[in-house]
Every structure is written in C-alpha cells, then in structure tokens.
Amino acid sequence: MNTEKPEQFDIEEERQVESIVSKLKRREWWDVLMNESIGGNAGENRAGINAFADKKTGELIIFGNIQDLPKRITSSPEYEGVTLLYNLGNAFVRALKPDKPLIPAYFEDVFFDKFNGGMTDQAKKNLEEAIRRYNEIYKQEQEAEETQIKSRT
C-alpha cells in the first residue's frame, strides 16, 4: 500500500474518505480482530480483518467474516469484500517487557476481494487514503500514551 499522500480529493471524495476514517476510529473492527488468529496466513504478528465496503465509494459497511454477516450485505451488488491487514507492532513483546521502545500497531495494507465484481478505482483510493490518515492519527495517539506512561515512572 502506498503511504505517500495521494493527489487532492474533491469535496465528495473527501467526505467519503473522512467517513471511512470515522468508522475506523470507532474501532468496530476491534471485536473482529480479537476473534482472529495472529500470524498464519496474515504473517508474523499480523491479522486480517474482513469487512464489506461500498463498491463505488469504499465506505466501510460492516466488519466480520463472510459466514457471520447478513446475506443481504454479502450478496448485495453494491458491496464488496475487503481485508485489512493489521500489524500489531510489538504489542506482544511489550506485554512481557514493558521497557521495550514502542513500535505502534497500524493497518499495513488492504486487499480487495471480487465476490461481487470488484471495487472502483476511486473506492480503492478512498480506502487506502483513509487507512493512511487513520494510521497517522493512531500513531500519534499511541506515542502520546507512551509519553504519559513514561512520565509516570
């Protein structure tokens, strides 16, 4: 996934990107993550988080594995499956050795399924940009929390 800031978005595309960022910030995906195995197909210290998104805009509709989601969503021609690859940073190492420097968790990549014909290029750009922005925000939050923890010790 390209982490460089992409071209400018028009007003409607910007609204779509911010909608995706907002959905990520609500962390509805966290429950799905907690039920996923770490490693395996996703790679060491990573997990895949499945979701369905609007094929035209990339806006996230619902998180979960296809078998656990309503058929009206998974079979809708309006929505498409995506998998967000989540890198847990060094969360497990820090659980055992809290003095280790923080390596923040982040969304590493997004994979686009073709259950229902695929997503538009704009939807893909919107999702990738939203993930880039969310990662920036979350990294800053994690670093601020790290600073607070260190100041207490």
Phi and psi in radians as a Rosetta constraint file:
Dihedral C 1 N 2 CA 2 C 2 CIRCULARHARMONIC -1.286 0.35
Dihedral N 2 CA 2 C 2 N 3 CIRCULARHARMONIC 2.160 0.35
Dihedral C 2 N 3 CA 3 C 3 CIRCULARHARMONIC -1.706 0.35
Dihedral N 3 CA 3 C 3 N 4 CIRCULARHARMONIC -0.054 0.35
Dihedral C 3 N 4 CA 4 C 4 CIRCULARHARMONIC -1.301 0.35
Dihedral N 4 CA 4 C 4 N 5 CIRCULARHARMONIC 2.631 0.35
Dihedral C 4 N 5 CA 5 C 5 CIRCULARHARMONIC -1.177 0.35
Dihedral N 5 CA 5 C 5 N 6 CIRCULARHARMONIC 2.152 0.35
Dihedral C 5 N 6 CA 6 C 6 CIRCULARHARMONIC -1.378 0.35
Dihedral N 6 CA 6 C 6 N 7 CIRCULARHARMONIC -3.063 0.35
Dihedral C 6 N 7 CA 7 C 7 CIRCULARHARMONIC -1.044 0.35
Dihedral N 7 CA 7 C 7 N 8 CIRCULARHARMONIC 2.961 0.35
Dihedral C 7 N 8 CA 8 C 8 CIRCULARHARMONIC -1.138 0.35
Dihedral N 8 CA 8 C 8 N 9 CIRCULARHARMONIC 2.615 0.35
Dihedral C 8 N 9 CA 9 C 9 CIRCULARHARMONIC -1.872 0.35
Dihedral N 9 CA 9 C 9 N 10 CIRCULARHARMONIC 2.517 0.35
Dihedral C 9 N 10 CA 10 C 10 CIRCULARHARMONIC -1.306 0.35
Dihedral N 10 CA 10 C 10 N 11 CIRCULARHARMONIC 3.092 0.35
Dihedral C 10 N 11 CA 11 C 11 CIRCULARHARMONIC -1.029 0.35
Dihedral N 11 CA 11 C 11 N 12 CIRCULARHARMONIC -0.786 0.35
Dihedral C 11 N 12 CA 12 C 12 CIRCULARHARMONIC -1.200 0.35
Dihedral N 12 CA 12 C 12 N 13 CIRCULARHARMONIC -0.727 0.35
Dihedral C 12 N 13 CA 13 C 13 CIRCULARHARMONIC -1.118 0.35
Dihedral N 13 CA 13 C 13 N 14 CIRCULARHARMONIC -0.678 0.35
Dihedral C 13 N 14 CA 14 C 14 CIRCULARHARMONIC -1.089 0.35
Dihedral N 14 CA 14 C 14 N 15 CIRCULARHARMONIC -0.710 0.35
Dihedral C 14 N 15 CA 15 C 15 CIRCULARHARMONIC -1.086 0.35
Dihedral N 15 CA 15 C 15 N 16 CIRCULARHARMONIC -0.732 0.35
Dihedral C 15 N 16 CA 16 C 16 CIRCULARHARMONIC -1.128 0.35
Dihedral N 16 CA 16 C 16 N 17 CIRCULARHARMONIC -0.774 0.35
Dihedral C 16 N 17 CA 17 C 17 CIRCULARHARMONIC -1.077 0.35
Dihedral N 17 CA 17 C 17 N 18 CIRCULARHARMONIC -0.803 0.35
Dihedral C 17 N 18 CA 18 C 18 CIRCULARHARMONIC -1.132 0.35
Dihedral N 18 CA 18 C 18 N 19 CIRCULARHARMONIC -0.550 0.35
Dihedral C 18 N 19 CA 19 C 19 CIRCULARHARMONIC -1.119 0.35
Dihedral N 19 CA 19 C 19 N 20 CIRCULARHARMONIC -0.717 0.35
Dihedral C 19 N 20 CA 20 C 20 CIRCULARHARMONIC -1.174 0.35
Dihedral N 20 CA 20 C 20 N 21 CIRCULARHARMONIC -0.778 0.35
Dihedral C 20 N 21 CA 21 C 21 CIRCULARHARMONIC -1.013 0.35
Dihedral N 21 CA 21 C 21 N 22 CIRCULARHARMONIC -0.777 0.35
Dihedral C 21 N 22 CA 22 C 22 CIRCULARHARMONIC -1.051 0.35
Dihedral N 22 CA 22 C 22 N 23 CIRCULARHARMONIC -0.745 0.35
Dihedral C 22 N 23 CA 23 C 23 CIRCULARHARMONIC -1.119 0.35
Dihedral N 23 CA 23 C 23 N 24 CIRCULARHARMONIC -0.718 0.35
Dihedral C 23 N 24 CA 24 C 24 CIRCULARHARMONIC -1.133 0.35
Dihedral N 24 CA 24 C 24 N 25 CIRCULARHARMONIC -0.680 0.35
Dihedral C 24 N 25 CA 25 C 25 CIRCULARHARMONIC -1.153 0.35
Dihedral N 25 CA 25 C 25 N 26 CIRCULARHARMONIC -0.484 0.35
Dihedral C 25 N 26 CA 26 C 26 CIRCULARHARMONIC -1.268 0.35
Dihedral N 26 CA 26 C 26 N 27 CIRCULARHARMONIC -0.213 0.35
Dihedral C 26 N 27 CA 27 C 27 CIRCULARHARMONIC 0.985 0.35
Dihedral N 27 CA 27 C 27 N 28 CIRCULARHARMONIC 0.604 0.35
Dihedral C 27 N 28 CA 28 C 28 CIRCULARHARMONIC -1.097 0.35
Dihedral N 28 CA 28 C 28 N 29 CIRCULARHARMONIC -0.405 0.35
Dihedral C 28 N 29 CA 29 C 29 CIRCULARHARMONIC -1.255 0.35
Dihedral N 29 CA 29 C 29 N 30 CIRCULARHARMONIC -0.321 0.35
Dihedral C 29 N 30 CA 30 C 30 CIRCULARHARMONIC -1.064 0.35
Dihedral N 30 CA 30 C 30 N 31 CIRCULARHARMONIC -0.705 0.35
Dihedral C 30 N 31 CA 31 C 31 CIRCULARHARMONIC -1.086 0.35
Dihedral N 31 CA 31 C 31 N 32 CIRCULARHARMONIC -0.670 0.35
Dihedral C 31 N 32 CA 32 C 32 CIRCULARHARMONIC -1.148 0.35
Dihedral N 32 CA 32 C 32 N 33 CIRCULARHARMONIC -0.777 0.35
Dihedral C 32 N 33 CA 33 C 33 CIRCULARHARMONIC -1.019 0.35
Dihedral N 33 CA 33 C 33 N 34 CIRCULARHARMONIC -0.728 0.35
Dihedral C 33 N 34 CA 34 C 34 CIRCULARHARMONIC -1.148 0.35
Dihedral N 34 CA 34 C 34 N 35 CIRCULARHARMONIC -0.309 0.35
Dihedral C 34 N 35 CA 35 C 35 CIRCULARHARMONIC -1.767 0.35
Dihedral N 35 CA 35 C 35 N 36 CIRCULARHARMONIC 0.055 0.35
Dihedral C 35 N 36 CA 36 C 36 CIRCULARHARMONIC -1.667 0.35
Dihedral N 36 CA 36 C 36 N 37 CIRCULARHARMONIC 2.670 0.35
Dihedral C 36 N 37 CA 37 C 37 CIRCULARHARMONIC -1.455 0.35
Dihedral N 37 CA 37 C 37 N 38 CIRCULARHARMONIC 2.526 0.35
Dihedral C 37 N 38 CA 38 C 38 CIRCULARHARMONIC -1.606 0.35
Dihedral N 38 CA 38 C 38 N 39 CIRCULARHARMONIC 2.378 0.35
Dihedral C 38 N 39 CA 39 C 39 CIRCULARHARMONIC 1.629 0.35
Dihedral N 39 CA 39 C 39 N 40 CIRCULARHARMONIC -2.429 0.35
Dihedral C 39 N 40 CA 40 C 40 CIRCULARHARMONIC 1.007 0.35
Dihedral N 40 CA 40 C 40 N 41 CIRCULARHARMONIC -2.351 0.35
Dihedral C 40 N 41 CA 41 C 41 CIRCULARHARMONIC -1.070 0.35
Dihedral N 41 CA 41 C 41 N 42 CIRCULARHARMONIC -0.516 0.35
Dihedral C 41 N 42 CA 42 C 42 CIRCULARHARMONIC -1.286 0.35
Dihedral N 42 CA 42 C 42 N 43 CIRCULARHARMONIC -0.413 0.35
Dihedral C 42 N 43 CA 43 C 43 CIRCULARHARMONIC 1.858 0.35
Dihedral N 43 CA 43 C 43 N 44 CIRCULARHARMONIC 2.872 0.35
Dihedral C 43 N 44 CA 44 C 44 CIRCULARHARMONIC -1.004 0.35
Dihedral N 44 CA 44 C 44 N 45 CIRCULARHARMONIC 2.283 0.35
Dihedral C 44 N 45 CA 45 C 45 CIRCULARHARMONIC 1.113 0.35
Dihedral N 45 CA 45 C 45 N 46 CIRCULARHARMONIC 0.463 0.35
Dihedral C 45 N 46 CA 46 C 46 CIRCULARHARMONIC -2.322 0.35
Dihedral N 46 CA 46 C 46 N 47 CIRCULARHARMONIC 2.784 0.35
Dihedral C 46 N 47 CA 47 C 47 CIRCULARHARMONIC -2.522 0.35
Dihedral N 47 CA 47 C 47 N 48 CIRCULARHARMONIC 2.605 0.35
Dihedral C 47 N 48 CA 48 C 48 CIRCULARHARMONIC -1.681 0.35
Dihedral N 48 CA 48 C 48 N 49 CIRCULARHARMONIC 2.321 0.35
Dihedral C 48 N 49 CA 49 C 49 CIRCULARHARMONIC -2.002 0.35
Dihedral N 49 CA 49 C 49 N 50 CIRCULARHARMONIC 2.018 0.35
Dihedral C 49 N 50 CA 50 C 50 CIRCULARHARMONIC -1.519 0.35
Dihedral N 50 CA 50 C 50 N 51 CIRCULARHARMONIC 2.589 0.35
Dihedral C 50 N 51 CA 51 C 51 CIRCULARHARMONIC -2.711 0.35
Dihedral N 51 CA 51 C 51 N 52 CIRCULARHARMONIC 2.953 0.35
Dihedral C 51 N 52 CA 52 C 52 CIRCULARHARMONIC -2.097 0.35
Dihedral N 52 CA 52 C 52 N 53 CIRCULARHARMONIC 2.443 0.35
Dihedral C 52 N 53 CA 53 C 53 CIRCULARHARMONIC -2.300 0.35
Dihedral N 53 CA 53 C 53 N 54 CIRCULARHARMONIC 2.761 0.35
Dihedral C 53 N 54 CA 54 C 54 CIRCULARHARMONIC -1.130 0.35
Dihedral N 54 CA 54 C 54 N 55 CIRCULARHARMONIC 2.221 0.35
Dihedral C 54 N 55 CA 55 C 55 CIRCULARHARMONIC -1.137 0.35
Dihedral N 55 CA 55 C 55 N 56 CIRCULARHARMONIC -0.461 0.35
Dihedral C 55 N 56 CA 56 C 56 CIRCULARHARMONIC -1.605 0.35
Dihedral N 56 CA 56 C 56 N 57 CIRCULARHARMONIC -0.569 0.35
Dihedral C 56 N 57 CA 57 C 57 CIRCULARHARMONIC -1.959 0.35
Dihedral N 57 CA 57 C 57 N 58 CIRCULARHARMONIC -0.376 0.35
Dihedral C 57 N 58 CA 58 C 58 CIRCULARHARMONIC 1.463 0.35
Dihedral N 58 CA 58 C 58 N 59 CIRCULARHARMONIC -0.039 0.35
Dihedral C 58 N 59 CA 59 C 59 CIRCULARHARMONIC -1.102 0.35
Dihedral N 59 CA 59 C 59 N 60 CIRCULARHARMONIC 2.301 0.35
Dihedral C 59 N 60 CA 60 C 60 CIRCULARHARMONIC -1.293 0.35
Dihedral N 60 CA 60 C 60 N 61 CIRCULARHARMONIC 2.270 0.35
Dihedral C 60 N 61 CA 61 C 61 CIRCULARHARMONIC -1.711 0.35
Dihedral N 61 CA 61 C 61 N 62 CIRCULARHARMONIC -0.860 0.35
Dihedral C 61 N 62 CA 62 C 62 CIRCULARHARMONIC -2.774 0.35
Dihedral N 62 CA 62 C 62 N 63 CIRCULARHARMONIC 2.590 0.35
Dihedral C 62 N 63 CA 63 C 63 CIRCULARHARMONIC -1.838 0.35
Dihedral N 63 CA 63 C 63 N 64 CIRCULARHARMONIC 2.511 0.35
Dihedral C 63 N 64 CA 64 C 64 CIRCULARHARMONIC 2.585 0.35
Dihedral N 64 CA 64 C 64 N 65 CIRCULARHARMONIC 2.926 0.35
Dihedral C 64 N 65 CA 65 C 65 CIRCULARHARMONIC -1.379 0.35
Dihedral N 65 CA 65 C 65 N 66 CIRCULARHARMONIC 2.542 0.35
Dihedral C 65 N 66 CA 66 C 66 CIRCULARHARMONIC -0.911 0.35
Dihedral N 66 CA 66 C 66 N 67 CIRCULARHARMONIC -0.681 0.35
Dihedral C 66 N 67 CA 67 C 67 CIRCULARHARMONIC -1.219 0.35
Dihedral N 67 CA 67 C 67 N 68 CIRCULARHARMONIC -0.299 0.35
Dihedral C 67 N 68 CA 68 C 68 CIRCULARHARMONIC -1.737 0.35
Dihedral N 68 CA 68 C 68 N 69 CIRCULARHARMONIC -0.038 0.35
Dihedral C 68 N 69 CA 69 C 69 CIRCULARHARMONIC -1.793 0.35
Dihedral N 69 CA 69 C 69 N 70 CIRCULARHARMONIC 2.711 0.35
Dihedral C 69 N 70 CA 70 C 70 CIRCULARHARMONIC -1.071 0.35
Dihedral N 70 CA 70 C 70 N 71 CIRCULARHARMONIC 2.378 0.35
Dihedral C 70 N 71 CA 71 C 71 CIRCULARHARMONIC -1.021 0.35
Dihedral N 71 CA 71 C 71 N 72 CIRCULARHARMONIC -0.585 0.35
Dihedral C 71 N 72 CA 72 C 72 CIRCULARHARMONIC -1.078 0.35
Dihedral N 72 CA 72 C 72 N 73 CIRCULARHARMONIC -0.418 0.35
Dihedral C 72 N 73 CA 73 C 73 CIRCULARHARMONIC -1.582 0.35
Dihedral N 73 CA 73 C 73 N 74 CIRCULARHARMONIC -0.854 0.35
Dihedral C 73 N 74 CA 74 C 74 CIRCULARHARMONIC -1.171 0.35
Dihedral N 74 CA 74 C 74 N 75 CIRCULARHARMONIC -0.445 0.35
Dihedral C 74 N 75 CA 75 C 75 CIRCULARHARMONIC -1.805 0.35
Dihedral N 75 CA 75 C 75 N 76 CIRCULARHARMONIC 0.029 0.35
Dihedral C 75 N 76 CA 76 C 76 CIRCULARHARMONIC -1.243 0.35
Dihedral N 76 CA 76 C 76 N 77 CIRCULARHARMONIC 2.345 0.35
Dihedral C 76 N 77 CA 77 C 77 CIRCULARHARMONIC -1.220 0.35
Dihedral N 77 CA 77 C 77 N 78 CIRCULARHARMONIC -0.154 0.35
Dihedral C 77 N 78 CA 78 C 78 CIRCULARHARMONIC -1.459 0.35
Dihedral N 78 CA 78 C 78 N 79 CIRCULARHARMONIC -0.342 0.35
Dihedral C 78 N 79 CA 79 C 79 CIRCULARHARMONIC -2.068 0.35
Dihedral N 79 CA 79 C 79 N 80 CIRCULARHARMONIC 2.710 0.35
Dihedral C 79 N 80 CA 80 C 80 CIRCULARHARMONIC -2.408 0.35
Dihedral N 80 CA 80 C 80 N 81 CIRCULARHARMONIC 2.579 0.35
Dihedral C 80 N 81 CA 81 C 81 CIRCULARHARMONIC -1.327 0.35
Dihedral N 81 CA 81 C 81 N 82 CIRCULARHARMONIC 2.479 0.35
Dihedral C 81 N 82 CA 82 C 82 CIRCULARHARMONIC -2.375 0.35
Dihedral N 82 CA 82 C 82 N 83 CIRCULARHARMONIC 2.714 0.35
Dihedral C 82 N 83 CA 83 C 83 CIRCULARHARMONIC -2.197 0.35
Dihedral N 83 CA 83 C 83 N 84 CIRCULARHARMONIC 2.159 0.35
Dihedral C 83 N 84 CA 84 C 84 CIRCULARHARMONIC -1.687 0.35
Dihedral N 84 CA 84 C 84 N 85 CIRCULARHARMONIC 2.138 0.35
Dihedral C 84 N 85 CA 85 C 85 CIRCULARHARMONIC -1.536 0.35
Dihedral N 85 CA 85 C 85 N 86 CIRCULARHARMONIC 2.053 0.35
Dihedral C 85 N 86 CA 86 C 86 CIRCULARHARMONIC -1.871 0.35
Dihedral N 86 CA 86 C 86 N 87 CIRCULARHARMONIC 2.164 0.35
Dihedral C 86 N 87 CA 87 C 87 CIRCULARHARMONIC -1.724 0.35
Dihedral N 87 CA 87 C 87 N 88 CIRCULARHARMONIC 2.146 0.35
Dihedral C 87 N 88 CA 88 C 88 CIRCULARHARMONIC -1.426 0.35
Dihedral N 88 CA 88 C 88 N 89 CIRCULARHARMONIC 0.176 0.35
Dihedral C 88 N 89 CA 89 C 89 CIRCULARHARMONIC 1.048 0.35
Dihedral N 89 CA 89 C 89 N 90 CIRCULARHARMONIC -2.345 0.35
Dihedral C 89 N 90 CA 90 C 90 CIRCULARHARMONIC -2.004 0.35
Dihedral N 90 CA 90 C 90 N 91 CIRCULARHARMONIC 0.673 0.35
Dihedral C 90 N 91 CA 91 C 91 CIRCULARHARMONIC -0.976 0.35
Dihedral N 91 CA 91 C 91 N 92 CIRCULARHARMONIC -0.731 0.35
Dihedral C 91 N 92 CA 92 C 92 CIRCULARHARMONIC -1.249 0.35
Dihedral N 92 CA 92 C 92 N 93 CIRCULARHARMONIC -0.708 0.35
Dihedral C 92 N 93 CA 93 C 93 CIRCULARHARMONIC -1.090 0.35
Dihedral N 93 CA 93 C 93 N 94 CIRCULARHARMONIC -0.777 0.35
Dihedral C 93 N 94 CA 94 C 94 CIRCULARHARMONIC -1.185 0.35
Dihedral N 94 CA 94 C 94 N 95 CIRCULARHARMONIC -0.453 0.35
Dihedral C 94 N 95 CA 95 C 95 CIRCULARHARMONIC -1.100 0.35
Dihedral N 95 CA 95 C 95 N 96 CIRCULARHARMONIC -0.589 0.35
Dihedral C 95 N 96 CA 96 C 96 CIRCULARHARMONIC -1.611 0.35
Dihedral N 96 CA 96 C 96 N 97 CIRCULARHARMONIC -0.545 0.35
Dihedral C 96 N 97 CA 97 C 97 CIRCULARHARMONIC -2.323 0.35
Dihedral N 97 CA 97 C 97 N 98 CIRCULARHARMONIC 1.415 0.35
Dihedral C 97 N 98 CA 98 C 98 CIRCULARHARMONIC -1.086 0.35
Dihedral N 98 CA 98 C 98 N 99 CIRCULARHARMONIC -0.275 0.35
Dihedral C 98 N 99 CA 99 C 99 CIRCULARHARMONIC -1.388 0.35
Dihedral N 99 CA 99 C 99 N 100 CIRCULARHARMONIC -0.159 0.35
Dihedral C 99 N 100 CA 100 C 100 CIRCULARHARMONIC -1.152 0.35
Dihedral N 100 CA 100 C 100 N 101 CIRCULARHARMONIC 2.508 0.35
Dihedral C 100 N 101 CA 101 C 101 CIRCULARHARMONIC -1.090 0.35
Dihedral N 101 CA 101 C 101 N 102 CIRCULARHARMONIC 2.561 0.35
Dihedral C 101 N 102 CA 102 C 102 CIRCULARHARMONIC -1.210 0.35
Dihedral N 102 CA 102 C 102 N 103 CIRCULARHARMONIC 2.294 0.35
Dihedral C 102 N 103 CA 103 C 103 CIRCULARHARMONIC -2.040 0.35
Dihedral N 103 CA 103 C 103 N 104 CIRCULARHARMONIC 1.857 0.35
Dihedral C 103 N 104 CA 104 C 104 CIRCULARHARMONIC -1.102 0.35
Dihedral N 104 CA 104 C 104 N 105 CIRCULARHARMONIC 2.584 0.35
Dihedral C 104 N 105 CA 105 C 105 CIRCULARHARMONIC -1.322 0.35
Dihedral N 105 CA 105 C 105 N 106 CIRCULARHARMONIC 2.707 0.35
Dihedral C 105 N 106 CA 106 C 106 CIRCULARHARMONIC -2.902 0.35
Dihedral N 106 CA 106 C 106 N 107 CIRCULARHARMONIC 2.812 0.35
Dihedral C 106 N 107 CA 107 C 107 CIRCULARHARMONIC -1.381 0.35
Dihedral N 107 CA 107 C 107 N 108 CIRCULARHARMONIC 2.080 0.35
Dihedral C 107 N 108 CA 108 C 108 CIRCULARHARMONIC -1.526 0.35
Dihedral N 108 CA 108 C 108 N 109 CIRCULARHARMONIC -0.611 0.35
Dihedral C 108 N 109 CA 109 C 109 CIRCULARHARMONIC -2.827 0.35
Dihedral N 109 CA 109 C 109 N 110 CIRCULARHARMONIC 2.942 0.35
Dihedral C 109 N 110 CA 110 C 110 CIRCULARHARMONIC -2.323 0.35
Dihedral N 110 CA 110 C 110 N 111 CIRCULARHARMONIC 2.359 0.35
Dihedral C 110 N 111 CA 111 C 111 CIRCULARHARMONIC -2.008 0.35
Dihedral N 111 CA 111 C 111 N 112 CIRCULARHARMONIC 2.416 0.35
Dihedral C 111 N 112 CA 112 C 112 CIRCULARHARMONIC -1.873 0.35
Dihedral N 112 CA 112 C 112 N 113 CIRCULARHARMONIC 2.134 0.35
Dihedral C 112 N 113 CA 113 C 113 CIRCULARHARMONIC -1.435 0.35
Dihedral N 113 CA 113 C 113 N 114 CIRCULARHARMONIC 3.043 0.35
Dihedral C 113 N 114 CA 114 C 114 CIRCULARHARMONIC -2.344 0.35
Dihedral N 114 CA 114 C 114 N 115 CIRCULARHARMONIC 0.829 0.35
Dihedral C 114 N 115 CA 115 C 115 CIRCULARHARMONIC -1.119 0.35
Dihedral N 115 CA 115 C 115 N 116 CIRCULARHARMONIC -0.746 0.35
Dihedral C 115 N 116 CA 116 C 116 CIRCULARHARMONIC -2.074 0.35
Dihedral N 116 CA 116 C 116 N 117 CIRCULARHARMONIC 0.522 0.35
Dihedral C 116 N 117 CA 117 C 117 CIRCULARHARMONIC 1.818 0.35
Dihedral N 117 CA 117 C 117 N 118 CIRCULARHARMONIC -0.143 0.35
Dihedral C 117 N 118 CA 118 C 118 CIRCULARHARMONIC 1.727 0.35
Dihedral N 118 CA 118 C 118 N 119 CIRCULARHARMONIC 2.889 0.35
Dihedral C 118 N 119 CA 119 C 119 CIRCULARHARMONIC -1.786 0.35
Dihedral N 119 CA 119 C 119 N 120 CIRCULARHARMONIC 2.760 0.35
Dihedral C 119 N 120 CA 120 C 120 CIRCULARHARMONIC -1.272 0.35
Dihedral N 120 CA 120 C 120 N 121 CIRCULARHARMONIC 2.778 0.35
Dihedral C 120 N 121 CA 121 C 121 CIRCULARHARMONIC -1.053 0.35
Dihedral N 121 CA 121 C 121 N 122 CIRCULARHARMONIC -0.666 0.35
Dihedral C 121 N 122 CA 122 C 122 CIRCULARHARMONIC -1.127 0.35
Dihedral N 122 CA 122 C 122 N 123 CIRCULARHARMONIC -0.718 0.35
Dihedral C 122 N 123 CA 123 C 123 CIRCULARHARMONIC -1.050 0.35
Dihedral N 123 CA 123 C 123 N 124 CIRCULARHARMONIC -0.739 0.35
Dihedral C 123 N 124 CA 124 C 124 CIRCULARHARMONIC -1.109 0.35
Dihedral N 124 CA 124 C 124 N 125 CIRCULARHARMONIC -0.791 0.35
Dihedral C 124 N 125 CA 125 C 125 CIRCULARHARMONIC -1.061 0.35
Dihedral N 125 CA 125 C 125 N 126 CIRCULARHARMONIC -0.756 0.35
Dihedral C 125 N 126 CA 126 C 126 CIRCULARHARMONIC -1.059 0.35
Dihedral N 126 CA 126 C 126 N 127 CIRCULARHARMONIC -0.811 0.35
Dihedral C 126 N 127 CA 127 C 127 CIRCULARHARMONIC -1.108 0.35
Dihedral N 127 CA 127 C 127 N 128 CIRCULARHARMONIC -0.783 0.35
Dihedral C 127 N 128 CA 128 C 128 CIRCULARHARMONIC -1.112 0.35
Dihedral N 128 CA 128 C 128 N 129 CIRCULARHARMONIC -0.715 0.35
Dihedral C 128 N 129 CA 129 C 129 CIRCULARHARMONIC -1.178 0.35
Dihedral N 129 CA 129 C 129 N 130 CIRCULARHARMONIC -0.705 0.35
Dihedral C 129 N 130 CA 130 C 130 CIRCULARHARMONIC -1.080 0.35
Dihedral N 130 CA 130 C 130 N 131 CIRCULARHARMONIC -0.724 0.35
Dihedral C 130 N 131 CA 131 C 131 CIRCULARHARMONIC -1.143 0.35
Dihedral N 131 CA 131 C 131 N 132 CIRCULARHARMONIC -0.728 0.35
Dihedral C 131 N 132 CA 132 C 132 CIRCULARHARMONIC -1.030 0.35
Dihedral N 132 CA 132 C 132 N 133 CIRCULARHARMONIC -0.798 0.35
Dihedral C 132 N 133 CA 133 C 133 CIRCULARHARMONIC -1.161 0.35
Dihedral N 133 CA 133 C 133 N 134 CIRCULARHARMONIC -0.755 0.35
Dihedral C 133 N 134 CA 134 C 134 CIRCULARHARMONIC -1.058 0.35
Dihedral N 134 CA 134 C 134 N 135 CIRCULARHARMONIC -0.768 0.35
Dihedral C 134 N 135 CA 135 C 135 CIRCULARHARMONIC -1.027 0.35
Dihedral N 135 CA 135 C 135 N 136 CIRCULARHARMONIC -0.725 0.35
Dihedral C 135 N 136 CA 136 C 136 CIRCULARHARMONIC -1.047 0.35
Dihedral N 136 CA 136 C 136 N 137 CIRCULARHARMONIC -0.845 0.35
Dihedral C 136 N 137 CA 137 C 137 CIRCULARHARMONIC -1.082 0.35
Dihedral N 137 CA 137 C 137 N 138 CIRCULARHARMONIC -0.855 0.35
Dihedral C 137 N 138 CA 138 C 138 CIRCULARHARMONIC -1.150 0.35
Dihedral N 138 CA 138 C 138 N 139 CIRCULARHARMONIC -0.666 0.35
Dihedral C 138 N 139 CA 139 C 139 CIRCULARHARMONIC -1.073 0.35
Dihedral N 139 CA 139 C 139 N 140 CIRCULARHARMONIC -0.764 0.35
Dihedral C 139 N 140 CA 140 C 140 CIRCULARHARMONIC -1.088 0.35
Dihedral N 140 CA 140 C 140 N 141 CIRCULARHARMONIC -0.719 0.35
Dihedral C 140 N 141 CA 141 C 141 CIRCULARHARMONIC -1.121 0.35
Dihedral N 141 CA 141 C 141 N 142 CIRCULARHARMONIC -0.752 0.35
Dihedral C 141 N 142 CA 142 C 142 CIRCULARHARMONIC -1.127 0.35
Dihedral N 142 CA 142 C 142 N 143 CIRCULARHARMONIC -0.716 0.35
Dihedral C 142 N 143 CA 143 C 143 CIRCULARHARMONIC -1.178 0.35
Dihedral N 143 CA 143 C 143 N 144 CIRCULARHARMONIC -0.655 0.35
Dihedral C 143 N 144 CA 144 C 144 CIRCULARHARMONIC -1.137 0.35
Dihedral N 144 CA 144 C 144 N 145 CIRCULARHARMONIC -0.731 0.35
Dihedral C 144 N 145 CA 145 C 145 CIRCULARHARMONIC -1.105 0.35
Dihedral N 145 CA 145 C 145 N 146 CIRCULARHARMONIC -0.716 0.35
Dihedral C 145 N 146 CA 146 C 146 CIRCULARHARMONIC -1.060 0.35
Dihedral N 146 CA 146 C 146 N 147 CIRCULARHARMONIC -0.755 0.35
Dihedral C 146 N 147 CA 147 C 147 CIRCULARHARMONIC -1.084 0.35
Dihedral N 147 CA 147 C 147 N 148 CIRCULARHARMONIC -0.745 0.35
Dihedral C 147 N 148 CA 148 C 148 CIRCULARHARMONIC -1.101 0.35
Dihedral N 148 CA 148 C 148 N 149 CIRCULARHARMONIC -0.756 0.35
Dihedral C 148 N 149 CA 149 C 149 CIRCULARHARMONIC -1.073 0.35
Dihedral N 149 CA 149 C 149 N 150 CIRCULARHARMONIC -0.776 0.35
Dihedral C 149 N 150 CA 150 C 150 CIRCULARHARMONIC -1.140 0.35
Dihedral N 150 CA 150 C 150 N 151 CIRCULARHARMONIC -0.598 0.35
Dihedral C 150 N 151 CA 151 C 151 CIRCULARHARMONIC -1.226 0.35
Dihedral N 151 CA 151 C 151 N 152 CIRCULARHARMONIC -0.378 0.35
Dihedral C 151 N 152 CA 152 C 152 CIRCULARHARMONIC -1.469 0.35
Dihedral N 152 CA 152 C 152 N 153 CIRCULARHARMONIC -0.263 0.35
